[in-house]
Amino acid sequence: MLRFLLTLAWLACVAWLAIHPFADFWRAQRRNPFAFLLPLWLALSIAVALISAPWRHVRVYNLPSAWLPAALLFALGIQIYRRAGAGFSWSQLGGLAEIRVSKTPPRPLAVSGIRAYVRHPIYLGHLLEMLAWSLGSGLLVGFGLTVMAILAGAWMIALEDRELESRFGPDYKGYKDHVPAIIPRWTPYNPNES
């Protein structure tokens, strides 16, 4: 059972590492971009898994009690995912708005709910889940992949911010200036702050 749990922790950290699409490039394509992106994501996940596999059982520590704070991080991550998904469809959460030209008018900038506290709650949820797996398992590779995910996430957030600013203009700029990307504010954002 422990070996299965450690393998699951390793694979959960591997699966998060994906490359954010370049919105303008993917919108310009005539074919469905997911026909290319899903196999690419799968190939990258397999490559990361193969590269990290030799270290998948190396543990920094072996503390069964570490699963207690990990459980809190899991619960918090799931709560953040749930709140981040409120009012959004699966296609919006999956990034279709970024890579497909839509014939329907764009929805207004979402600055309420959890997004009044943090700009990128999905990334925060991912980070908490990876930290939970790493902390609970004590796997060296989990911590290494979490660091890689933080670096990749910073890059992906920068790309996403640039794309959202081009779509929403000054409204997004004002929002970005007042709401942190990952570490939530203490008080909710009020668009009249801008």
C-alpha positions in Angstrom: 0.0 0.0 0.0 2.8 2.4 0.9 4.6 1.7 -2.4 1.3 2.4 -4.3 0.9 5.7 -2.3 4.5 6.8 -3.1 4.0 6.0 -6.8 0.7 7.9 -6.8 2.5 10.9 -5.1 5.2 10.8 -7.8 2.7 10.6 -10.7 0.6 13.4 -9.3 3.6 15.7 -9.3 4.6 14.6 -12.8 1.1 15.2 -14.2 1.0 18.8 -13.2 3.9 19.8 -15.4 2.4 20.9 -18.7 3.2 23.8 -21.0 0.7 26.7 -21.3 -0.4 27.2 -24.9 0.6 30.3 -26.8 -2.8 31.8 -27.3 -2.3 33.7 -30.5 -0.5 30.8 -32.2 -3.2 28.3 -31.3 -6.1 30.6 -32.3 -4.5 31.0 -35.7 -4.6 27.2 -36.3 -7.5 25.9 -38.4 -7.5 22.5 -36.8 -8.5 21.7 -33.2 -5.4 22.6 -31.2 -6.2 19.8 -28.6 -5.4 17.2 -31.3 -1.8 18.4 -30.9 -1.8 19.7 -27.3 -3.1 16.6 -25.6 -0.6 14.2 -27.2 2.2 16.8 -26.5 1.1 17.1 -22.8 1.0 13.3 -22.6 4.5 13.0 -24.2 5.9 15.6 -21.8 4.3 13.9 -18.8 5.8 10.5 -19.9 9.2 12.2 -20.5 9.2 13.8 -17.0 8.1 10.4 -15.5 10.9 8.6 -17.2 13.5 11.1 -16.2 12.4 11.2 -12.6 11.6 7.5 -12.3 15.0 6.5 -10.9 14.4 8.7 -7.8 10.7 7.9 -7.3 11.4 5.9 -4.1 14.1 8.2 -2.6 12.7 9.8 0.5 14.0 12.9 2.3 12.2 11.6 5.5 9.8 8.8 6.5 7.3 10.4 8.9 3.8 8.9 8.8 2.6 11.9 10.8 3.6 14.1 7.8 0.3 13.0 6.2 -1.7 15.0 8.7 -0.5 18.5 7.5 -0.6 17.0 4.0 -4.3 16.2 4.5 -4.9 19.8 5.4 -3.2 21.0 2.3 -5.2 18.5 0.2 -8.5 19.8 1.8 -7.5 23.4 1.2 -6.5 22.7 -2.4 -9.8 20.9 -3.1 -11.7 23.8 -1.5 -9.8 26.3 -3.7 -10.5 24.2 -6.9 -14.2 24.1 -6.0 -14.4 27.8 -5.4 -12.3 28.5 -8.6 -14.7 26.5 -10.7 -17.8 28.2 -9.5 -19.5 29.9 -12.4 -17.0 28.5 -15.0 -17.6 25.7 -17.5 -15.2 22.8 -18.0 -14.2 24.3 -21.3 -13.3 27.6 -19.7 -11.4 25.9 -16.9 -9.6 23.8 -19.5 -8.4 26.8 -21.4 -10.6 26.7 -24.5 -11.2 30.4 -24.3 -7.5 31.0 -24.7 -6.9 28.8 -27.8 -10.2 28.9 -29.8 -11.7 31.9 -31.5 -15.2 32.2 -30.1 -18.3 33.5 -32.0 -20.0 34.3 -28.7 -19.2 37.5 -27.0 -16.6 37.2 -24.3 -17.7 37.0 -20.7 -16.8 39.9 -18.5 -13.6 39.7 -16.4 -14.2 37.6 -13.3 -13.1 39.5 -10.3 -15.5 38.2 -7.6 -15.6 35.1 -5.4 -12.2 33.6 -4.9 -10.8 35.8 -7.7 -11.3 38.8 -5.5 -8.5 37.5 -3.4 -6.2 35.7 -5.8 -5.8 36.0 -9.6 -4.9 32.4 -10.4 -6.7 30.2 -7.9 -6.3 27.1 -10.1 -2.5 27.4 -10.0 -2.7 27.9 -6.2 -4.8 24.7 -5.9 -2.2 22.8 -8.0 0.6 24.1 -5.9 -1.2 23.1 -2.7 -1.9 19.6 -4.0 1.7 19.1 -5.1 3.0 20.4 -1.8 0.6 18.0 0.0 1.9 15.0 -2.0 5.5 16.0 -1.4 5.1 16.7 2.3 3.1 13.6 3.0 5.3 11.2 1.0 8.6 12.8 1.8 9.7 11.9 -1.7 12.8 13.8 -3.0 11.4 13.7 -6.5 8.1 15.2 -5.3 9.9 18.2 -3.8 12.0 18.5 -7.0 9.0 18.4 -9.3 7.2 20.9 -7.0 10.1 23.3 -7.5 10.0 22.7 -11.2 6.2 23.3 -11.1 6.7 26.6 -9.3 9.2 27.8 -11.9 6.9 26.6 -14.8 3.9 28.1 -13.0 5.6 31.5 -12.8 6.3 31.4 -16.5 2.7 30.2 -17.3 1.2 32.9 -15.1 3.3 35.5 -16.9 2.0 34.2 -20.3 -1.6 34.0 -19.0 -1.4 37.5 -17.6 -0.1 38.9 -20.9 -2.9 37.1 -22.8 -5.6 38.3 -20.3 -4.3 41.8 -20.5 -4.6 41.8 -24.3 -8.2 40.5 -24.0 -9.4 42.7 -21.2 -7.1 45.7 -21.5 -7.1 48.3 -18.7 -9.7 46.4 -16.6 -7.3 43.5 -16.3 -4.3 45.8 -15.7 -6.1 47.4 -12.8 -7.1 44.0 -11.4 -3.6 42.7 -11.8 -2.1 45.7 -10.0 -4.3 45.0 -6.9 -4.8 41.2 -6.7 -1.8 38.9 -6.2 -1.2 36.0 -8.6 -0.9 33.2 -6.0 -0.7 34.5 -2.4 -4.2 35.7 -1.6 -5.1 39.2 -0.3 -6.6 39.5 3.1 -9.5 41.7 1.9 -11.5 41.2 -1.3 -10.7 43.3 -4.3 -13.0 46.1 -5.1 -12.8 47.3 -8.8 -13.4 50.8 -7.6 -9.9 50.6 -6.0 -8.3 51.2 -9.4 
